[in-house]
Amino acid sequence: MSSSLTIIGAGLAGSEAAWQAAEAGVSVVLYEMRPQRPTPVHKTGNCAELVCSNSMGSNQDSSAPFLLKQELRNLDSLVIRSGDKNSVPAGKALAVDRDLFSEEITRTLEQHPNITLKHEEVTEIPMEGPVIIATGPLTSPVFSEKLSQLLGQDYLYFYDALSPIIDAQSIDTDKTFFASRYGKGDADYLNCGMSRDQYEKFIDELLKAEKVSLKEFEKPIYFEGCMPIEVLADRGPQTLAFGPM
Ligand SMILES: Cc1cc2nc3c(=O)[nH]c(=O)nc-3n(C[C@H](O)[C@H](O)[C@H](O)COP(=O)(O)OP(=O)(O)OC[C@H]3O[C@@H](n4cnc5c(N)ncnc54)[C@H](O)[C@@H]3O)c2cc1C
């Protein structure tokens, strides 16, 4: 049996696993395919690159996301420590500067004496020694095929709502205002007020709008914590008003 731990994928999970094992004295070989083999959404070759939201959720004590982060802090988590160090204003949430965050994690892993970071795509499931597979939702197609042979296609499934990013320069600040979320924390969020008529027209247009068609492998089974806006709107005209808007 190999004496080292193999970790495939240096995203959030793989980076943290590598750090924890290495700190416990285990010799780790960590594989990350980027930048040689990019994914459709990652932009860099850094470990723990965030691909969408830069928020790690609430940092308000007594909330469940806070307690989870606090447990990770107690365990000397590299991901949370780097998040705390590179945080940006976001009211009571922990949001991070995504570049500084991933650069710091990459540097720390590269410098760890127990970690060998290899920028290579893994195309076969290793049969030797302990292995952690942490290739995430954008597992490379070749490796994904190997996983589906091992597990069966029924167990591999991913569906995600797109999160549009708006260029700050394009926003008319005469029509928007900064405020906190639900009166908590600082005024870090930009709000766009609507009258009742505007809101109703918005919902109307949203429901009529052309939708991105589903890929063959996508099934419209949604994670209720992160729903596409048009699916929420379809549940009733007030759903968005009492939810994210
Ligand atoms: C488009 C999109 C938007 C998302 N938005 C959010 C969001 O807003 N908030 C949220 O919490 N979550 C979001 N997620 C989910 C997000 O991916 C996870 O929260 C988080 O990144 C999962 O961490 P991970 O370590 O499992 O995977 P990842 O962070 O994706 O890391 C997996 C790593 O494995 C590498 N890899 C893949 N295949 C191989 C291979 N064969 N060999 C070597 N390396 C390989 C990849 O390059 C990647 O670096 C989103 C995902 C996607 C795809």
The ligand as an SDF file (V2000), in Angstrom:
LIG
                    3D

 53 58  0  0  0  0  0  0  0  0999 V2000
  -21.2360   27.3200  -12.3090 C   0  0  0  0  0  0  0  0  0  0  0  0
  -21.1770   26.9940  -10.8410 C   0  0  0  0  0  0  0  0  0  0  0  0
  -21.6160   27.9330   -9.9160 C   0  0  0  0  0  0  0  0  0  0  0  0
  -21.5760   27.6500   -8.5380 C   0  0  0  0  0  0  0  0  0  0  0  0
  -21.9690   28.5960   -7.6400 N   0  0  0  0  0  0  0  0  0  0  0  0
  -21.8700   28.3740   -6.3120 C   0  0  0  0  0  0  0  0  0  0  0  0
  -22.1570   29.3920   -5.3540 C   0  0  0  0  0  0  0  0  0  0  0  0
  -22.4780   30.5030   -5.7130 O   0  0  0  0  0  0  0  0  0  0  0  0
  -22.0520   29.0890   -4.0330 N   0  0  0  0  0  0  0  0  0  0  0  0
  -21.6680   27.8390   -3.6170 C   0  0  0  0  0  0  0  0  0  0  0  0
  -21.5610   27.6150   -2.4160 O   0  0  0  0  0  0  0  0  0  0  0  0
  -21.3850   26.8860   -4.4950 N   0  0  0  0  0  0  0  0  0  0  0  0
  -21.4680   27.1190   -5.8180 C   0  0  0  0  0  0  0  0  0  0  0  0
  -21.1570   26.1510   -6.7230 N   0  0  0  0  0  0  0  0  0  0  0  0
  -20.7860   24.8750   -6.2240 C   0  0  0  0  0  0  0  0  0  0  0  0
  -19.2920   24.9780   -5.9730 C   0  0  0  0  0  0  0  0  0  0  0  0
  -18.6330   24.4010   -7.0690 O   0  0  0  0  0  0  0  0  0  0  0  0
  -18.9520   24.3160   -4.6760 C   0  0  0  0  0  0  0  0  0  0  0  0
  -19.5560   25.0320   -3.6060 O   0  0  0  0  0  0  0  0  0  0  0  0
  -17.4780   24.2100   -4.4000 C   0  0  0  0  0  0  0  0  0  0  0  0
  -16.6280   24.7350   -5.3760 O   0  0  0  0  0  0  0  0  0  0  0  0
  -17.2820   22.7500   -4.3080 C   0  0  0  0  0  0  0  0  0  0  0  0
  -15.9730   22.5210   -3.9180 O   0  0  0  0  0  0  0  0  0  0  0  0
  -15.2550   21.2510   -4.4240 P   0  0  0  0  0  0  0  0  0  0  0  0
  -13.9150   21.2570   -3.7910 O   0  0  0  0  0  0  0  0  0  0  0  0
  -16.1320   20.0670   -4.2330 O   0  0  0  0  0  0  0  0  0  0  0  0
  -15.1560   21.4320   -6.0140 O   0  0  0  0  0  0  0  0  0  0  0  0
  -14.3090   22.5220   -6.8520 P   0  0  0  0  0  0  0  0  0  0  0  0
  -14.0940   23.7550   -6.0690 O   0  0  0  0  0  0  0  0  0  0  0  0
  -14.9590   22.6300   -8.2010 O   0  0  0  0  0  0  0  0  0  0  0  0
  -12.8810   21.7790   -7.0190 O   0  0  0  0  0  0  0  0  0  0  0  0
  -12.7140   20.6150   -7.7840 C   0  0  0  0  0  0  0  0  0  0  0  0
  -11.3460   20.7220   -8.4340 C   0  0  0  0  0  0  0  0  0  0  0  0
  -11.0320   19.5000   -9.0760 O   0  0  0  0  0  0  0  0  0  0  0  0
  -10.3560   19.7650  -10.2830 C   0  0  0  0  0  0  0  0  0  0  0  0
  -10.5240   18.5980  -11.1610 N   0  0  0  0  0  0  0  0  0  0  0  0
  -11.6390   18.1540  -11.7700 C   0  0  0  0  0  0  0  0  0  0  0  0
  -11.4040   17.0050  -12.4330 N   0  0  0  0  0  0  0  0  0  0  0  0
  -10.1020   16.7090  -12.2300 C   0  0  0  0  0  0  0  0  0  0  0  0
   -9.2520   15.6320  -12.6590 C   0  0  0  0  0  0  0  0  0  0  0  0
   -9.6940   14.6260  -13.4100 N   0  0  0  0  0  0  0  0  0  0  0  0
   -7.9470   15.6520  -12.2820 N   0  0  0  0  0  0  0  0  0  0  0  0
   -7.4440   16.6520  -11.5100 C   0  0  0  0  0  0  0  0  0  0  0  0
   -8.2110   17.6980  -11.0840 N   0  0  0  0  0  0  0  0  0  0  0  0
   -9.5200   17.7200  -11.4260 C   0  0  0  0  0  0  0  0  0  0  0  0
  -11.0270   21.0450  -10.7950 C   0  0  0  0  0  0  0  0  0  0  0  0
  -10.1840   21.7620  -11.6820 O   0  0  0  0  0  0  0  0  0  0  0  0
  -11.2710   21.8100   -9.4890 C   0  0  0  0  0  0  0  0  0  0  0  0
  -10.2270   22.6730   -9.1740 O   0  0  0  0  0  0  0  0  0  0  0  0
  -21.1440   26.3990   -8.0950 C   0  0  0  0  0  0  0  0  0  0  0  0
  -20.6780   25.4680   -9.0320 C   0  0  0  0  0  0  0  0  0  0  0  0
  -20.6960   25.7560  -10.3880 C   0  0  0  0  0  0  0  0  0  0  0  0
  -20.1900   24.7340  -11.3750 C   0  0  0  0  0  0  0  0  0  0  0  0
  1  2  1  0
  2  3  1  0
  2 52  2  0
  3  4  2  0
  4  5  1  0
  4 50  1  0
  5  6  2  0
  6  7  1  0
  6 13  1  0
  7  8  2  0
  7  9  1  0
  9 10  1  0
 10 11  2  0
 10 12  1  0
 12 13  2  0
 13 14  1  0
 14 15  1  0
 14 50  1  0
 15 16  1  0
 16 17  1  0
 16 18  1  0
 18 19  1  0
 18 20  1  0
 20 21  1  0
 20 22  1  0
 22 23  1  0
 23 24  1  0
 24 25  2  0
 24 26  1  0
 24 27  1  0
 27 28  1  0
 28 29  2  0
 28 30  1  0
 28 31  1  0
 31 32  1  0
 32 33  1  0
 33 34  1  0
 33 48  1  0
 34 35  1  0
 35 36  1  0
 35 46  1  0
 36 37  1  0
 36 45  1  0
 37 38  2  0
 38 39  1  0
 39 40  1  0
 39 45  2  0
 40 41  1  0
 40 42  2  0
 42 43  1  0
 43 44  2  0
 44 45  1  0
 46 47  1  0
 46 48  1  0
 48 49  1  0
 50 51  2  0
 51 52  1  0
 52 53  1  0
M  END
$$$$
